[in-house]
Amino acid sequence: MLFQYKETMTQTDRKPRGKGPKRPRKPKVDPFAIGELEITDYKDVKMLRRFVSDTGKILPRRRTGLSAKHQRRIAQTIKLARQMALLPYTEKLVRK
């Protein structure tokens, strides 16, 4: 028999699995709230690209750090820029 040796592990034998280093996470700051950026209009493509992923999707709040109010406003502005053909709907074709 090839597999004769059988060892049973108990809960105390297992090594605790850590999720990585516990560092305090730097809080994300809304750039519109502190006055760093302003949502002026849909023509500011350079500013809008900051909130669009490399595949052309609008980034979520947890990635951008925007407040709910500013996230809704930036989403509407990006959609308007897409309709005016200033921003593409998709950056590239992704196939699997």
C-alpha positions, 0 to 999 in steps of 0.5 A: 500500500502506498498511503499507509501513513495517516496522521490526524491533525487536531486543532492545537496542531494547526498553525494560526493563519494570519491575514497579513500585517495589521497596519492602520489603513490610511483613510481615503479623502474626498478630493472634492470635499477638501477643494482639491478638485472640482466637478466643473463640466464634462469637458475636463477629460483628464480629471474624469479619467482618474475615476474610470478604470483601464477597461472603461468602467466607473470606479466604485466609491470604495476605490475612489474615496468619494462621498455618495453625493460626489460619486453620483455627480461624477458618474453622471458627468462621466456618462455625459462625456461618454455621450459626447464622445469625449470618453470611450465606453470601453478602453479595450476589448477583453476576451477570455 
